[in-house]
Amino acid sequence: MTSLKGKVVAVTGAASGIGRALAVELCARGAHVAISDLNEGGLRETAALLGSQTKVTTHLVDVRDRQAVERYAADVEAKHGGADVIINNAGVAVRATIEDISYEDFAFVMDVNMWGVVYGTKAFLPLLRKRPEGHVVNISSINAMVPFAKNGPYNMSKYAVLGLSETLMQELRGSSVHVTCVHPGGIQTNIARSARGVSASEAAMFDRVAMTSPEKAAKVILGAVSRNKSRVYVGADAKMMATAKRLLPDWTVQLSGLASRNIARS
Ligand SMILES: NC(=O)c1ccc[n+]([C@@H]2O[C@H](COP(=O)([O-])OP(=O)(O)OC[C@H]3O[C@@H](n4cnc5c(N)ncnc54)[C@H](O)[C@@H]3O)[C@@H](O)[C@H]2O)c1
């Protein structure tokens, strides 16, 4: 997708963090946006940040609800006449070991981070297919190749998003729809503060180590979309960890496990 100007872009999880920054940057690049989230107040705040140069619609959507995501796609088609890009961005985390985590918390993370991306992809693909050029953007994580301890369902969901995205790359090859899988490192957002099981000192530690702003992340992500890149690492930390995993896989998993297991013991 060489230019986003005039394109219709749907973004999930747009009430905060990377999703909000993507909405702002998309409008600055002349795109029309259909932003969604389950946080109505946050969504309104994001909408207030967007200029009036392009069309903006807001949609209250819980990505765990397949029918709600399908209604979102239908609403976008009705209000914007179609969609060129879906950005599956909404995400959550729960901090606990595999041994201790409840099945409810496990399912919560998988429902948002994995099923939400599947629903968004399947609901919007028919719309993207109708356009001269379409794009699926899935926000995975560096945890899709370098897992963190006490972050099991999140790691698994992000590996799943990479698997889904690579399968789509195979199946959509030669079609008008491109796929970009995004692997951010630490981005300065609310993700840790909103996560279940994260103590105040752990959230503060996340704030100290997250090295990339959401605004910078949005620029990197949309730059990759504009160049039809199939994968993009966001931040020097993500690039370094991905390289380490390729060169020294066992060492990298053990080292990141040690670093993440006992951060900011409270
Ligand atoms: N912040 C990081 O360090 C980092 C690193 C790698 C990947 N990511 C990924 O980036 C994406 C965006 O996260 P962020 O860092 O901006 O976090 P954030 O907490 O600031 O924003 C996440 C947004 O998703 C929304 N959301 C949560 N559950 C939802 C649901 N069921 N339906 C609809 N919306 C829902 C929240 O309301 C929030 O607005 C996530 O997929 C996250 O896993 C973040």
PDBQT file of the ligand as one rigid body, heavy atoms in Angstrom, charges set to zero:
ROOT
HETATM    1  N1  LIG A 301       3.380  -1.677  24.892  1.00  0.00    +0.000 N 
HETATM    2  C1  LIG A 301       4.257  -2.616  24.554  1.00  0.00    +0.000 C 
HETATM    3  O1  LIG A 301       5.394  -2.668  25.091  1.00  0.00    +0.000 OA
HETATM    4  C2  LIG A 301       3.893  -3.648  23.523  1.00  0.00    +0.000 A 
HETATM    5  C3  LIG A 301       4.903  -4.506  23.068  1.00  0.00    +0.000 A 
HETATM    6  C4  LIG A 301       4.601  -5.469  22.121  1.00  0.00    +0.000 A 
HETATM    7  C5  LIG A 301       3.307  -5.555  21.631  1.00  0.00    +0.000 A 
HETATM    8  N2  LIG A 301       2.337  -4.713  22.080  1.00  0.00    +0.000 N 
HETATM    9  C6  LIG A 301       0.973  -4.868  21.545  1.00  0.00    +0.000 C 
HETATM   10  O2  LIG A 301       0.494  -3.628  21.055  1.00  0.00    +0.000 OA
HETATM   11  C7  LIG A 301      -0.932  -3.662  21.066  1.00  0.00    +0.000 C 
HETATM   12  C8  LIG A 301      -1.442  -2.370  21.680  1.00  0.00    +0.000 C 
HETATM   13  O3  LIG A 301      -1.102  -2.344  23.063  1.00  0.00    +0.000 OA
HETATM   14  P1  LIG A 301      -0.639  -1.021  23.819  1.00  0.00    +0.000 P 
HETATM   15  O4  LIG A 301       0.740  -1.235  24.260  1.00  0.00    +0.000 OA
HETATM   16  O5  LIG A 301      -0.987   0.180  23.037  1.00  0.00    +0.000 OA
HETATM   17  O6  LIG A 301      -1.551  -1.147  25.151  1.00  0.00    +0.000 OA
HETATM   18  P2  LIG A 301      -2.673  -0.223  25.776  1.00  0.00    +0.000 P 
HETATM   19  O7  LIG A 301      -3.121  -0.940  27.006  1.00  0.00    +0.000 OA
HETATM   20  O8  LIG A 301      -2.205   1.173  25.903  1.00  0.00    +0.000 OA
HETATM   21  O9  LIG A 301      -3.836  -0.278  24.673  1.00  0.00    +0.000 OA
HETATM   22  C9  LIG A 301      -4.570  -1.450  24.416  1.00  0.00    +0.000 C 
HETATM   23  C10 LIG A 301      -5.976  -1.074  23.987  1.00  0.00    +0.000 C 
HETATM   24  O10 LIG A 301      -6.696  -2.279  23.698  1.00  0.00    +0.000 OA
HETATM   25  C11 LIG A 301      -8.007  -2.131  24.235  1.00  0.00    +0.000 C 
HETATM   26  N3  LIG A 301      -8.624  -3.425  24.474  1.00  0.00    +0.000 N 
HETATM   27  C12 LIG A 301      -8.311  -4.331  25.433  1.00  0.00    +0.000 A 
HETATM   28  N4  LIG A 301      -9.159  -5.376  25.377  1.00  0.00    +0.000 NA
HETATM   29  C13 LIG A 301     -10.010  -5.116  24.345  1.00  0.00    +0.000 A 
HETATM   30  C14 LIG A 301     -11.110  -5.824  23.797  1.00  0.00    +0.000 A 
HETATM   31  N5  LIG A 301     -11.504  -6.998  24.307  1.00  0.00    +0.000 N 
HETATM   32  N6  LIG A 301     -11.757  -5.283  22.748  1.00  0.00    +0.000 NA
HETATM   33  C15 LIG A 301     -11.378  -4.077  22.254  1.00  0.00    +0.000 A 
HETATM   34  N7  LIG A 301     -10.353  -3.358  22.733  1.00  0.00    +0.000 NA
HETATM   35  C16 LIG A 301      -9.685  -3.874  23.782  1.00  0.00    +0.000 A 
HETATM   36  C17 LIG A 301      -7.806  -1.343  25.527  1.00  0.00    +0.000 C 
HETATM   37  O11 LIG A 301      -9.021  -0.762  25.963  1.00  0.00    +0.000 OA
HETATM   38  C18 LIG A 301      -6.751  -0.338  25.098  1.00  0.00    +0.000 C 
HETATM   39  O12 LIG A 301      -7.348   0.823  24.572  1.00  0.00    +0.000 OA
HETATM   40  C19 LIG A 301      -1.320  -4.920  21.858  1.00  0.00    +0.000 C 
HETATM   41  O13 LIG A 301      -1.673  -5.940  20.945  1.00  0.00    +0.000 OA
HETATM   42  C20 LIG A 301      -0.059  -5.267  22.584  1.00  0.00    +0.000 C 
HETATM   43  O14 LIG A 301       0.013  -6.630  22.905  1.00  0.00    +0.000 OA
HETATM   44  C21 LIG A 301       2.601  -3.751  23.021  1.00  0.00    +0.000 A 
ENDROOT
TORSDOF 0
